[in-house]
Amino acid sequence: MTRHRAALDGDFVVFLIGMRIKKPWAVHRWLPVLWAMQPMLRSLGPADGLLGYEQALIHGPAVVQYWRSQEQLDAFAHAAMHKRAWRNWNRRARDSGAVGIWHETFQVHAHESVYVNLPVFGLAAAGERHLPH
């Protein structure tokens, strides 16, 4: 059995963002929303404050992101690439009823994470992996 935990010094932010496809046949409305996330994530790294991310399914496609600070997440939210994606969402999909988007932000001051018989992912990949004593 392999067991490890995540260690990340200091406070950090967990940002969950996702979409829910409400009209699967309206691919031209929801597919651009789905495609918009990957270029944004590929353009970011630790220097921008993004420590890591994992793709997930939470009522539809979602991304769990780990950020060093709320200020750095806010800076990205106001950056040109994100503003362009937001404008496209408003123009193409917002009022179509085909897709919904959501996000939740959590500022973390204390945490625990344990992984048993799993590869390194999530917070352990964003921070450091520690083996138990």
C-alpha positions in Angstrom: 0.0 0.0 0.0 1.3 3.4 -0.9 0.3 6.4 1.1 1.2 10.0 0.9 -0.1 13.5 1.8 0.2 16.9 0.4 2.2 19.7 1.9 1.9 23.4 0.8 3.3 26.1 3.0 1.2 29.1 3.7 -2.3 30.1 2.7 -3.6 29.3 -0.8 -6.8 29.5 -2.8 -8.8 26.6 -4.3 -10.8 27.7 -7.3 -13.5 25.4 -8.8 -14.9 26.3 -12.2 -17.2 24.3 -14.4 -19.9 24.1 -16.9 -23.1 22.2 -17.2 -24.4 21.3 -20.7 -28.1 21.8 -20.7 -28.8 21.3 -24.4 -26.4 18.6 -25.6 -27.7 19.0 -29.2 -26.5 22.7 -29.2 -22.9 21.8 -29.6 -22.1 25.1 -31.4 -23.1 26.9 -28.1 -21.3 24.8 -25.4 -18.2 23.4 -27.2 -16.5 26.8 -27.5 -17.1 27.3 -23.7 -15.4 23.9 -23.1 -12.5 24.7 -25.4 -11.9 28.1 -23.9 -10.4 26.8 -20.6 -7.4 24.8 -22.0 -5.5 27.7 -23.7 -6.0 29.8 -20.5 -4.6 27.0 -18.3 -1.7 26.3 -20.6 -0.7 30.0 -20.5 -0.4 30.1 -16.7 2.2 28.8 -14.3 3.6 29.3 -10.8 5.0 32.8 -11.7 1.3 33.8 -12.4 0.2 32.2 -9.1 -1.3 29.0 -10.6 0.3 26.1 -8.6 -1.6 23.3 -10.4 -4.9 22.1 -11.6 -7.0 18.9 -12.2 -9.8 18.4 -14.6 -12.9 16.8 -13.0 -16.6 16.1 -13.6 -18.8 18.0 -11.2 -22.2 18.1 -12.8 -20.3 18.4 -16.0 -16.7 19.4 -17.0 -14.9 21.2 -14.3 -11.4 22.3 -13.2 -10.0 22.3 -9.7 -7.3 25.0 -9.6 -4.8 25.7 -6.8 -3.6 29.4 -6.6 -1.0 30.9 -4.4 -3.2 33.9 -3.5 -6.6 35.5 -4.2 -4.8 38.6 -5.6 -3.1 36.4 -8.3 -6.4 34.7 -9.2 -8.1 38.2 -9.4 -5.2 39.4 -11.6 -5.8 36.5 -14.0 -9.6 37.2 -14.0 -8.8 40.8 -15.2 -6.2 39.7 -17.8 -6.9 40.1 -21.5 -7.2 36.3 -22.2 -9.8 35.8 -19.6 -11.7 39.0 -20.6 -11.8 37.7 -24.2 -13.2 34.4 -23.1 -15.8 36.1 -21.0 -16.9 38.4 -23.9 -17.2 35.4 -26.1 -19.4 33.6 -23.5 -21.6 36.6 -23.2 -22.0 37.0 -27.0 -22.4 33.3 -28.0 -23.8 31.3 -25.1 -25.1 33.2 -22.1 -28.7 33.7 -23.2 -28.9 30.5 -25.3 -29.9 28.2 -22.3 -27.6 25.6 -23.8 -24.9 25.8 -21.1 -24.4 27.2 -17.7 -21.2 28.1 -15.9 -20.3 28.3 -12.3 -17.3 28.9 -10.0 -16.5 28.7 -6.3 -13.5 30.2 -4.5 -12.1 29.0 -1.2 -9.2 30.7 0.8 -7.4 27.9 2.6 -5.6 28.5 5.9 -5.4 24.9 7.1 -5.7 21.7 5.2 -5.3 17.9 5.3 -5.0 15.6 2.3 -4.3 11.9 2.2 -3.9 9.7 -0.8 -3.8 5.9 -0.6 -2.9 3.7 -3.5 -3.1 6.7 -5.9 -0.7 8.6 -8.1 0.3 12.1 -7.2 -2.4 14.5 -8.2 -4.4 17.4 -6.9 -2.9 19.3 -4.0 0.0 16.9 -3.7 1.0 17.8 -7.3 0.4 21.5 -6.7 2.5 21.5 -3.5 4.9 18.8 -2.3 4.3 15.1 -1.8 5.2 13.8 1.6 5.4 10.2 2.7 4.1 9.4 6.2 6.6 8.6 8.9 
